[in-house]
Amino acid sequence: MIGRRTVLSGAGVGLGALSVTPSTAGEALSADTVPLIERNKRAIEDHHMRQQRGALPATIAGEPQPVQVATADPSTIVSAQEPPGGVDDPRLVIAAIAGWHAQSTAPPFHAYGPFIAEDEFVIEEWETHFQGLDGTMYSNQYLMAYELKDGEIVAVREYLDSHHAFIVLGLHGTWNRLAPPRAPRRRWRPARSSLGLPQLTEMETVFPIRQEFDLDPRLLCDVAPTGKAPGPRPSTPNNDKAVVQAMREAQARGDAAAVAARHAKGFRHFIAGEGPFGWTHLQLQDLYAPLVQHLASPIRVRFGPMVSENGAVFEEMDILARLDDGSVYNNWHAFIHEVRDGLIVQTREYMDTHHFWVMLSRWAKWGETPVPPMRQARRSNLPYVRATYQARNPFLKLDRWEPLPPAG
């Protein structure tokens, strides 16, 4: 486990986003006039705006090019996925992702949802869209967890639909097929290769552990919400966290009825990803049936600290289970729960979807239908769009007096 200052580490270098995390931001935001969480939100918003100003080259040949936004110290980056191409060597990351982006048509569009901020933490959901000349689209869904200190982003953690990245970016790069791991995994740290490190024997967790228990496999199913046990009201960050905590305590007891009672009728569970995920995902009991059928150990889950604002509660979860063929299911999740009138009305979930496919699709009926490369934008993950920006695509020549490469 790592210390609080590096609790939320991650990257906008993520597969396909090509966004960057600022090393400094918002110097003009006065601590005397603006509350801390608003200063932190504005620091991130300011970075997005400055990034957009450098998205396009000059319109006239010979004019100065826009100044690029500085990237974060790569040592702060932790991403909930395997390294691009499956080879954890920082020197190979660019080669793994450059091929597809070099034949895309423009800077990407990023749409950002509402912030969730508390103390020094800011959570942000977003989606990104690139169109490729090969007819495919990179259209991914992200959650970024930022930690700031004195107006500076000191660490970020990234979650995304990693299976989508594997499928689309692997069309124009060497992406190795991953074998089911035989030991607990390490999250990808782009600047810190895990090559040569000893194999883990216990679950690696990169956040302070709020709660830990063995999950009853019978609870790996869709919630049948009853709304019979509304939590504390009115909506405040602490009251909304208490609702989520009560639901997790019911899970720890294996009490399915109490879990259902904490969810409002009409509850919806979104899982970032394409089929069998998404807004209309396959039932959880079907998604996780291979895991339950091949269990050789308890299902251990760990939850991190919560961040709450405006009826939304963010938390992270690590999960580990050993299977009967000697492989290890070890996934990383982030959740945003929407709480209304003391009940959970919606949960949006992000995880390492490629690990899910590697581990469970080999035994599942749903795994017989591969996800094809995307050719149109997916349904949005955002409750609403707070802002839309473009970011620079460093792999594509966009000088506007030069032609684009021919379509493939």
C-alpha positions in Angstrom: 0.0 0.0 0.0 1.3 3.5 -0.8 0.9 6.7 1.1 -1.8 9.3 1.0 0.1 11.7 -1.2 0.2 9.1 -4.0 -3.3 7.8 -3.3 -4.7 8.8 -6.6 -2.1 8.2 -9.3 -2.9 7.9 -13.0 -2.5 9.2 -16.4 -4.1 10.9 -19.3 -1.5 9.1 -21.3 -4.2 6.4 -21.4 -4.6 4.3 -24.5 -6.0 6.7 -27.1 -6.9 9.7 -25.0 -3.6 11.4 -25.6 -4.5 13.9 -23.0 -1.8 15.0 -20.5 -1.8 15.8 -16.9 -0.5 19.3 -15.9 2.5 19.6 -13.6 1.2 23.0 -12.5 -2.2 24.7 -13.0 -4.3 27.7 -11.9 -1.6 29.9 -10.4 -4.0 32.9 -10.5 -6.7 31.2 -8.4 -6.6 33.0 -5.0 -7.0 30.9 -1.9 -8.5 34.0 -0.2 -11.6 34.2 -2.4 -12.4 30.8 -3.8 -13.1 27.6 -1.7 -10.6 24.8 -2.0 -12.7 22.4 -4.1 -13.7 25.1 -6.5 -10.0 26.1 -7.0 -9.2 22.5 -7.7 -12.0 22.2 -10.2 -10.9 25.4 -11.9 -7.3 24.1 -12.0 -8.4 21.1 -14.0 -10.7 23.1 -16.2 -7.9 25.6 -16.9 -5.7 22.7 -18.0 -8.3 21.4 -20.5 -8.6 24.9 -21.9 -4.9 25.4 -22.3 -4.6 22.0 -23.9 -7.2 22.9 -26.5 -5.3 26.0 -27.4 -2.5 23.8 -28.6 -4.6 21.3 -30.4 -4.1 22.7 -33.9 -1.0 23.9 -35.8 -0.8 27.4 -37.2 -2.9 28.2 -40.2 0.0 29.9 -42.1 3.3 28.1 -42.9 6.1 29.5 -40.9 4.1 31.0 -38.1 5.0 29.9 -34.5 3.3 26.7 -33.4 1.1 26.7 -30.3 2.8 26.1 -27.0 2.2 22.5 -25.8 0.9 21.9 -22.3 3.5 20.3 -20.0 2.9 16.7 -19.0 2.9 15.5 -15.5 5.8 13.7 -13.9 5.4 10.2 -15.3 6.2 8.6 -12.0 2.8 9.7 -10.7 0.9 7.7 -13.3 -1.0 4.6 -12.4 -3.6 3.2 -14.9 -6.1 0.3 -14.3 -5.0 -1.7 -17.3 -2.2 -3.8 -18.8 0.6 -1.9 -20.6 -0.1 -1.2 -24.3 0.7 -4.3 -26.3 1.1 -6.3 -23.1 4.8 -5.5 -22.8 5.7 -3.4 -19.7 8.6 -1.5 -21.2 8.2 2.4 -21.3 10.2 2.5 -24.5 7.6 0.5 -26.3 4.4 2.4 -25.3 4.6 5.0 -28.1 5.2 2.4 -30.8 2.2 0.4 -29.5 -0.3 3.3 -29.8 1.2 5.4 -32.6 0.1 3.3 -35.6 -3.7 3.8 -35.2 -3.5 7.4 -34.2 -1.2 8.3 -37.1 -4.0 7.4 -39.5 -6.7 9.2 -37.6 -8.3 12.3 -39.2 -8.1 15.1 -36.6 -7.5 16.0 -33.0 -9.8 14.0 -30.6 -12.9 15.4 -29.1 -13.2 15.0 -25.3 -16.6 15.5 -23.6 -16.4 15.9 -19.8 -19.1 15.2 -17.3 -19.7 16.9 -13.9 -17.0 17.1 -11.4 -17.2 15.3 -8.0 -14.9 17.1 -5.6 -14.1 16.9 -1.9 -11.1 18.1 0.0 -8.1 17.7 -2.3 -9.7 15.1 -4.6 -11.5 15.7 -7.9 -13.2 13.0 -9.9 -14.1 13.4 -13.6 -15.8 11.1 -16.1 -15.2 11.7 -19.8 -15.5 10.2 -23.2 -13.2 10.6 -26.2 -13.7 10.3 -30.0 -11.2 9.8 -32.7 -12.2 8.8 -36.3 -9.7 6.7 -38.2 -9.1 6.7 -42.0 -9.4 2.9 -41.8 -13.1 3.4 -41.0 -12.8 2.5 -37.4 -13.4 4.8 -34.4 -11.7 5.1 -31.1 -14.6 6.0 -28.8 -13.6 5.3 -25.2 -15.1 6.0 -21.7 -12.9 7.2 -18.9 -12.9 8.0 -15.2 -10.0 10.1 -13.8 -9.4 10.5 -10.1 -7.2 13.5 -9.4 -5.4 14.6 -6.2 -4.2 18.2 -5.9 -2.0 20.1 -3.5 -1.7 23.9 -3.5 -3.3 24.1 -6.9 -1.0 21.5 -8.4 -2.1 18.1 -9.6 0.2 15.7 -7.8 -1.4 12.4 -8.8 -4.1 10.9 -11.0 -5.6 7.4 -11.4 -7.1 6.4 -14.7 -9.9 3.9 -15.5 -11.1 3.1 -19.0 -12.6 0.4 -21.3 -9.2 -1.3 -21.9 -10.7 -4.0 -24.1 -11.8 -1.3 -26.6 -8.3 0.0 -26.6 -6.8 -3.4 -27.2 -9.2 -4.1 -30.1 -8.9 -0.7 -31.9 -5.3 0.4 -31.3 -4.1 -3.2 -31.9 -5.2 -2.9 -35.5 -2.1 -0.9 -36.3 0.4 -2.1 -33.7 1.9 -5.2 -32.2 -0.4 -6.0 -29.3 0.4 -9.4 -27.8 -2.4 -11.7 -26.8 -2.4 -11.8 -23.0 -2.5 -15.1 -21.1 -4.5 -15.5 -17.9 -2.2 -14.4 -15.1 -1.1 -17.0 -12.5 -0.4 -14.4 -9.8 -1.9 -11.1 -8.5 -1.3 -8.2 -10.9 0.4 -4.8 -10.8 -1.4 -1.8 -12.3 0.4 -0.3 -15.3 2.8 2.5 -14.4 4.0 3.9 -17.7 7.3 5.3 -16.3 8.1 2.3 -14.1 8.4 -1.0 -15.8 7.6 -4.1 -13.8 10.1 -6.2 -15.8 12.4 -7.9 -13.4 10.3 -7.3 -10.3 9.4 -10.4 -8.3 6.0 -11.9 -8.8 3.3 -10.7 -6.4 1.9 -13.2 -4.0 -0.8 -10.9 -2.5 -3.2 -8.4 -3.9 -1.6 -5.0 -4.6 -3.8 -2.1 -3.5 -2.9 1.5 -4.3 -5.4 3.2 -2.1 -6.1 3.3 1.7 -8.4 0.4 2.5 -11.7 1.6 3.9 -13.3 -1.9 4.0 -12.3 -5.5 3.1 -14.3 -8.7 3.1 -15.0 -11.9 1.2 -17.9 -11.4 -1.1 -20.6 -14.1 -1.2 -20.6 -15.3 -4.9 -24.4 -15.3 -4.9 -24.2 -11.5 -4.8 -22.6 -11.4 -8.2 -25.9 -10.7 -9.7 -28.1 -7.8 -10.8 -29.8 -6.0 -8.0 -33.5 -6.4 -7.7 -34.2 -3.0 -6.1 -36.9 -2.6 -3.5 -36.1 0.8 -2.0 -37.3 -0.4 1.4 -34.5 1.1 3.5 -33.8 4.7 2.5 -30.7 6.1 4.1 -30.2 9.4 5.9 -31.6 12.6 4.4 -31.2 15.4 3.3 -28.5 14.9 0.7 -25.1 15.8 2.0 -21.7 14.3 1.3 -21.6 12.4 4.6 -25.3 11.3 4.4 -24.8 10.0 0.8 -21.6 8.2 1.8 -23.5 6.6 4.6 -26.0 5.2 2.1 -23.2 3.6 0.0 -21.5 2.3 3.2 -24.7 0.7 4.4 -25.0 -1.1 1.1 -21.4 -2.4 1.3 -22.0 -3.6 4.9 -25.0 -5.5 3.7 -22.8 -7.1 1.0 -20.2 -8.0 3.7 -23.0 -9.8 5.6 -24.2 -11.6 2.4 -27.6 -10.0 2.9 -29.0 -9.7 -0.6 -32.4 -8.3 0.7 -30.6 -5.5 2.5 -28.5 -4.7 -0.6 -31.7 -4.5 -2.7 -33.3 -2.3 0.0 -30.6 0.4 -0.5 -31.4 0.7 -4.2 -34.4 2.7 -5.6 -36.9 1.1 -7.9 -35.8 1.9 -11.4 -32.1 1.6 -10.5 -29.7 1.3 -13.4 -26.2 -0.1 -13.5 -23.9 1.1 -16.3 -20.6 -0.7 -17.0 -18.2 1.2 -19.2 -17.6 -1.0 -22.3 -19.2 -2.6 -25.3 -21.1 -5.8 -25.5 -21.6 -7.6 -23.1 -21.2 -4.3 -21.1 -22.8 -0.9 -21.4 -26.1 0.5 -20.4 -27.9 -2.7 -21.3 -25.2 -5.1 -20.2 -25.7 -8.8 -19.9 -27.0 -9.8 -16.5 -24.2 -9.8 -13.9 -25.0 -13.4 -13.0 -24.3 -14.4 -16.6 -21.2 -12.2 -16.9 -19.7 -13.6 -13.7 -20.9 -17.2 -14.1 -17.5 -18.5 -15.3 -15.8 -16.9 -12.2 -18.2 -18.5 -9.8 -18.1 -21.9 -11.5 -14.3 -22.0 -11.4 -13.6 -20.5 -7.9 -10.9 -22.1 -5.9 -10.8 -19.4 -3.2 -13.0 -16.8 -1.6 -13.7 -13.6 -3.6 -11.7 -11.0 -1.7 -12.8 -7.3 -2.2 -11.3 -4.1 -0.9 -12.8 -0.6 -1.0 -11.1 2.7 -0.9 -12.1 6.1 0.5 -15.2 7.8 -0.8 -15.5 11.2 -2.4 -18.9 12.8 -2.6 -20.6 15.9 -3.9 -24.0 16.9 -5.2 -25.6 13.5 -4.7 -22.7 11.5 -6.3 -20.4 9.2 -4.4 -17.1 7.8 -5.9 -15.3 4.8 -4.6 -12.7 2.2 -5.8 -12.6 -1.5 -5.4 -10.0 -4.2 -5.9 -11.1 -7.8 -6.3 -9.1 -11.1 -6.3 -10.1 -14.7 -6.6 -8.0 -17.8 -7.4 -9.5 -20.2 -10.0 -9.4 -23.9 -10.3 -7.0 -23.9 -13.3 -4.3 -22.0 -11.3 -5.1 -18.6 -12.8 -5.9 -15.5 -10.8 -8.8 -13.1 -11.4 -7.6 -9.7 -10.1 -9.5 -6.7 -11.4 -9.7 -3.0 -10.5 -12.9 -1.1 -10.4 -14.2 2.5 -9.9 -17.8 3.4 -9.2 -19.9 6.5 -9.1 -23.2 6.0 -7.3 -26.0 8.6 -7.7 -28.0 8.9 -4.4 -31.5 10.5 -4.3 -33.7 10.6 -1.2 -31.5 8.2 0.6 -31.4 5.5 -2.0 -29.0 4.6 -4.8 -30.7 5.3 -8.1 -27.8 4.7 -10.5 -24.3 3.2 -10.5 -21.7 3.8 -13.2 -18.8 1.3 -13.1 -15.4 1.3 -14.7 -12.9 -1.6 -14.7 -10.1 -3.3 -16.7 -12.4 -4.8 -19.2 -9.6 -6.6 -21.1 -8.6 -8.5 -18.0 -12.3 -9.5 -17.7 -12.3 -10.8 -21.2 -8.9 -12.6 -20.9 -10.0 -14.4 -17.8 -13.7 -15.2 -18.3 -14.6 -15.2 -22.0 -12.8 -18.5 -22.5 -15.6 -20.3 -20.6 -18.5 -18.1 -21.4 -21.2 -18.2 -24.0 -20.9 -14.4 -24.3 -17.2 -14.8 -25.1 -18.0 -16.6 -28.4 -19.0 -13.3 -29.9 -15.9 -11.1 -30.2 -16.4 -7.3 -29.9 -15.7 -5.9 -33.4 -13.7 -2.7 -34.0 -16.0 0.2 -33.5 -17.3 2.2 -36.5 -19.6 4.6 -34.8 -19.7 6.4 -31.4 -21.1 4.5 -28.5 -23.8 5.6 -26.2 -22.4 8.2 -23.7 -21.4 7.4 -20.2 -22.0 10.9 -19.0 -25.0 12.1 -16.9 -24.6 15.4 -18.8 -21.8 17.2 -20.7 -20.1 19.9 -18.7 -17.7 20.9 -21.4 -16.2 19.7 -24.7 -12.6 20.2 -25.8 -10.2 19.1 -28.4 -6.6 17.9 -27.6 -3.5 17.6 -29.7 -2.9 14.4 -31.6 0.9 14.3 -31.7 1.0 11.3 -34.1 -0.9 13.0 -36.9 0.5 15.7 -39.2 -2.2 18.4 -39.3 -0.4 21.2 -41.1 -3.3 22.6 -43.0 -1.4 23.2 -46.2 -0.5 19.5 -46.5 -2.9 16.8 -47.5 -4.1 14.1 -45.2 -2.9 10.5 -45.9 -5.2 8.5 -48.2 -8.0 6.5 -46.5 -7.0 2.9 -45.9 
